Amino acid sequence: MTDKVELTVCAGCEDSMDVSDVTNGADGKDRCDSCHRDSHFSCDGCHDDCHNNDHRDGEDGGDYCDSCFWEHHGECYHCCGTFHNDDLQQSTHYTYESTCRDCAERYEQEEFWDCGSPVRSDDYNDVGSSRGFGVELETSFCDGYTDWAKDGVFGADEDGSISGVEFVSPPCSGNAGLKAIQSFCDRAESNGCEVDDRCGVHLHCDVNDHDADDRKKLALAYYYTQDFWIGCVDEDRNDTFYARKVKGSRHSYSNEYDATSLRNGDDYPYQSTRYFWINWDSYKKYGTVEVRLHHASVNGREVCNWVKAHTRFIDYIKGMSIAQVTRVFGNESPVTIMREMRFIWGDDQLCEFYASRMRKNNIAV
């Protein structure tokens, strides 16, 4: 009696084939040997059999999967170009980021300087949190900035993605830190600093007091409240290249970015680039979580309110459990999340400020 042949269909050419001839692809699909070779490559880093969708051309001529590519390559902090690690060097200014040789040489020739000493105080009734923070304010025009900014605590830095200067605060905390930001913004506005839609406000919040479970809770809370925060800023900042929305794509993260993976995965999400609205890549470098979402501004009230909103939010989430985070924020709309924020922030003026922002974006609250 002849053994029964079990057949399947190739995901590539759609021909029938014996299951014994199947080659399992990196994407989990069955293919014949020919189609498998057409759709896969051998990574020069890990030497795994990888799908072409995960392929990146290395500056050294190698073929890499996305994960190995970023082990051998990096982004220049200034021009945002991608270079092999051999062509990057450590910056000497405050960020200690990687910089390509051309930008490093140009940086030394321009009028840039480090930020000053940390600005901290134990009095934090205005900010509403003792958590450390810092801001980066990108501008499109700031003629004569050396005349009025160099004697302050903010640093001045180059960024290849903007036409002006990026002003960087020192590490701050308490009311003194908030006042330093307000004071700088007042001077920037009075000296004619301008912004455009290529610029943004980046907020760093210190999370060195978080253990692994705390970081998971915070990543999950930001995942659930993403649309709420997007509703709090100008629409032209929604899902831009430098502040991308989290969409759960394997092309964005090494692992699926969803509620389950955040609860069960590593202590914070791995990101292949810093260009997401909530950037966890900054944690391994500075012990901060970076919020890149806010539209460009040198308005002190806007920037300081953003500091208050996130530092208070992070404090509150730290005291919750993962189950509580899911129950309170999971599958909720921006409108219902705003109701919870009113309790978390405990500040009527702050709540009304962002409620008006959401109404401007046609979100009824």
C-alpha positions in Angstrom: 0.0 0.0 0.0 1.4 3.4 -1.0 1.9 5.9 1.7 -0.4 8.9 1.4 1.4 12.1 0.3 0.6 15.2 2.4 0.6 18.3 0.2 0.8 22.0 1.0 0.9 25.2 -1.1 4.1 27.3 -1.5 3.5 30.9 -0.2 5.7 32.2 -3.1 4.8 30.5 -6.4 1.6 28.9 -5.0 2.5 25.5 -6.5 1.6 22.3 -4.6 4.4 20.5 -3.0 5.1 17.7 -0.6 5.3 18.9 3.0 8.6 17.1 3.3 10.0 19.6 0.7 8.8 22.7 2.7 11.4 25.3 3.8 10.1 27.3 6.7 10.7 31.0 6.3 11.7 33.6 8.9 8.2 35.0 8.6 6.6 31.6 9.4 5.4 30.9 5.9 6.0 27.6 3.9 7.9 27.9 0.6 9.6 25.7 -1.9 13.4 25.8 -1.9 13.5 28.1 -4.9 11.0 30.7 -3.5 12.8 30.6 -0.2 16.1 31.5 -1.7 14.4 34.3 -3.6 12.8 35.8 -0.5 15.6 35.3 2.1 19.2 36.2 2.7 21.9 35.3 5.1 22.7 38.1 7.6 26.4 39.0 7.8 25.9 39.8 11.4 24.1 36.9 13.1 24.3 34.6 10.1 20.6 33.7 10.5 18.3 33.1 7.5 16.3 36.3 7.4 13.4 37.5 5.2 14.1 40.2 2.6 11.7 42.6 4.3 14.2 42.7 7.2 17.1 43.4 5.0 19.4 46.5 5.3 22.4 47.4 3.2 25.4 48.1 5.4 27.8 51.0 4.7 30.5 48.4 4.7 28.7 46.5 1.8 27.3 43.8 4.1 23.8 42.4 4.2 22.2 42.8 7.6 18.9 42.1 9.4 17.5 45.2 11.1 18.8 44.2 14.5 22.3 43.5 13.4 22.4 46.6 11.2 22.0 48.8 14.3 24.7 46.9 16.1 27.1 47.9 13.4 25.7 51.3 12.5 24.4 54.4 14.2 22.9 57.8 13.5 24.8 61.1 13.6 23.2 63.3 16.3 23.6 66.4 14.2 22.8 65.6 10.5 20.7 62.5 11.3 22.5 60.4 8.7 23.2 56.7 9.1 26.9 55.7 9.3 29.0 52.6 10.1 30.3 52.7 13.6 33.8 53.1 12.2 32.8 56.4 10.7 31.2 57.8 13.9 33.0 59.4 16.8 31.9 60.5 20.3 30.8 64.1 20.6 32.6 66.3 23.1 29.6 68.5 23.9 26.9 67.8 26.5 25.0 65.0 24.8 27.9 62.6 24.3 26.1 61.3 21.2 27.7 59.8 18.2 28.6 62.2 15.4 29.9 61.8 11.9 33.3 63.3 11.2 32.0 66.1 9.0 29.5 67.3 11.7 32.2 67.0 14.4 34.5 69.2 12.4 31.8 71.8 11.6 30.6 71.8 15.3 34.0 73.0 16.4 33.8 75.9 14.1 30.3 77.2 15.1 29.1 79.1 18.1 27.8 76.3 20.2 28.3 75.6 23.9 27.4 73.2 26.7 24.5 73.8 29.1 25.3 75.1 32.6 25.2 73.4 35.9 22.0 71.5 37.0 19.3 73.8 38.3 17.5 72.1 41.2 15.5 72.9 44.3 13.6 71.0 47.0 10.6 73.3 46.6 8.4 71.8 43.9 4.8 72.9 44.7 4.6 74.7 41.3 5.8 71.8 39.1 4.0 69.3 41.3 6.7 66.7 41.2 10.2 66.2 42.6 11.2 64.3 39.5 14.1 65.5 37.4 13.5 66.9 33.9 15.2 68.7 31.0 14.1 70.2 27.7 15.4 70.6 24.2 13.9 73.5 22.2 14.4 73.5 18.5 14.2 76.8 16.5 14.1 77.8 12.9 15.5 81.3 13.4 17.4 82.9 16.2 19.6 85.6 14.8 22.1 87.0 17.4 21.5 84.3 19.9 25.0 84.4 21.2 24.4 88.0 22.4 21.6 87.1 24.8 21.7 83.3 25.4 25.3 82.6 26.2 25.2 84.0 29.7 22.3 81.8 30.7 22.1 78.1 31.8 20.9 76.8 28.5 23.3 75.3 26.0 23.2 75.9 22.2 23.6 73.0 19.9 23.4 72.2 16.2 20.8 69.9 14.7 20.9 69.0 11.0 17.1 68.6 10.8 16.4 72.3 11.6 17.5 75.7 10.2 18.1 77.3 13.6 19.7 76.3 16.8 18.6 73.7 19.4 18.7 75.1 22.9 19.2 72.6 25.7 18.5 73.0 29.4 20.7 71.5 32.1 19.2 68.8 34.3 16.4 70.5 36.3 14.1 69.8 39.1 11.7 71.6 41.4 10.4 75.2 41.0 13.9 76.5 40.3 14.1 74.3 37.2 10.7 75.4 36.0 11.6 79.0 36.5 14.9 78.5 34.5 12.8 77.2 31.6 10.3 80.0 31.8 13.1 82.6 32.0 14.8 81.3 28.9 11.6 81.1 26.9 10.8 84.7 27.9 14.2 85.8 26.6 13.9 83.7 23.4 10.5 85.3 22.6 11.6 88.8 23.3 14.7 88.3 21.1 12.7 87.2 18.1 13.3 83.4 18.1 11.1 81.6 15.6 10.0 78.0 15.1 8.4 76.1 12.2 6.9 72.7 11.7 10.3 71.0 11.3 11.1 71.9 15.0 9.8 70.4 18.2 10.1 70.4 22.0 11.7 67.3 23.5 11.2 66.6 27.2 13.4 64.3 29.2 12.0 62.9 32.5 14.4 61.2 34.9 13.3 57.6 35.6 16.4 56.4 37.5 14.1 55.7 40.5 12.2 53.1 38.4 12.9 49.4 38.7 12.1 46.9 35.8 8.4 46.6 36.8 8.0 50.4 37.0 9.4 50.8 33.5 7.0 48.2 32.2 4.1 49.9 33.8 5.2 53.3 32.4 5.7 51.9 28.8 2.3 50.3 29.0 0.6 53.5 30.3 2.2 55.6 27.5 1.1 52.9 25.0 -2.5 53.1 26.2 -2.6 56.9 26.3 -0.8 57.6 23.0 -3.9 59.1 21.3 -4.6 61.3 24.4 -1.1 62.9 24.3 -1.3 63.3 20.5 -4.6 65.2 21.1 -2.8 67.6 23.4 -0.5 69.0 20.7 -0.8 70.6 17.3 -2.1 68.3 14.6 1.0 68.9 12.4 3.1 67.1 15.0 1.0 63.9 14.7 3.1 61.0 13.3 6.0 63.0 11.9 9.3 61.4 10.9 11.0 62.6 14.1 8.1 61.8 16.4 6.5 58.7 15.0 3.4 57.2 16.3 3.7 53.7 17.8 2.0 51.3 15.5 3.1 47.9 16.6 5.1 47.1 13.5 8.1 44.8 13.5 9.7 47.3 11.1 9.8 49.8 14.1 10.8 47.5 16.9 12.6 44.2 17.3 9.6 42.8 19.0 5.9 43.5 18.5 5.1 46.7 20.4 1.7 45.9 22.0 0.2 45.5 25.4 1.1 41.8 25.7 4.7 42.3 24.8 5.1 45.3 27.1 3.8 43.3 30.0 5.8 40.1 29.3 8.9 41.5 27.5 12.0 43.2 28.7 12.0 46.0 31.3 11.6 48.6 28.6 10.9 48.5 24.8 13.8 48.0 22.5 13.7 50.7 19.7 15.9 50.6 16.6 15.7 54.4 16.4 15.0 57.3 18.7 12.5 58.9 16.3 9.3 57.8 18.1 7.1 60.2 20.0 7.9 58.3 23.3 11.6 57.4 23.1 12.9 54.6 25.4 16.2 54.6 23.7 17.2 57.5 25.9 16.9 55.3 29.0 20.0 53.2 28.4 22.0 56.4 27.7 20.7 58.9 30.3 18.3 57.1 32.5 15.4 59.2 31.1 12.4 58.6 29.0 12.2 61.2 26.2 8.8 62.6 25.0 9.4 64.0 21.5 5.8 64.7 20.6 5.3 68.4 21.4 5.1 70.9 18.6 7.8 73.6 18.4 7.5 76.3 20.9 9.5 78.9 22.9 6.4 79.9 24.8 7.2 79.4 28.5 3.7 78.5 29.6 3.4 75.7 26.9 6.8 74.2 27.7 6.3 74.3 31.5 2.8 72.9 31.3 4.2 70.0 29.3 6.8 69.4 32.1 4.1 69.4 34.7 1.8 67.1 32.8 4.4 64.3 32.2 6.3 64.5 35.5 3.0 64.2 37.5 1.8 61.4 35.1 5.0 59.4 35.6 4.8 59.8 39.4 1.2 58.5 39.4 1.9 55.5 37.2 4.8 54.4 39.4 2.3 53.9 42.3 0.1 51.6 40.2 0.2 48.0 39.3 0.2 46.6 35.7 -3.4 45.4 36.3 -4.5 48.9 37.4 -2.8 50.5 34.4 -4.7 48.2 32.1 -8.0 48.7 33.9 -7.7 52.5 34.0 -6.2 53.3 30.6 -6.7 50.2 28.4 -9.0 50.7 25.4 -10.1 54.1 26.7 -10.7 57.1 24.5 -8.9 60.5 24.9 -12.1 61.8 26.4 -12.3 59.3 29.2 -8.5 59.5 29.8 -8.9 63.2 30.3 -11.3 62.5 33.2 -8.6 60.4 34.8 -5.9 63.1 34.1 -7.9 65.6 36.0 -7.4 63.5 39.1 -3.8 62.7 38.3 -2.7 66.3 37.6 -4.8 67.9 40.4 -4.6 71.2 38.7 -7.6 72.9 37.2 -5.6 75.4 35.1 -3.4 72.6 33.7 -6.5 70.5 32.9 -8.3 73.4 31.1 -5.1 74.2 29.2 -5.1 70.7 27.6 -8.8 70.5 27.3 -8.7 73.6 25.1 -5.9 72.0 23.1 -8.1 68.9 22.5 -11.1 71.0 21.6 -8.9 72.8 19.0 -8.1 69.4 17.6 -11.9 68.6 17.4 -11.8 66.3 20.4 -14.8 66.9 22.6 -13.9 66.9 26.3 
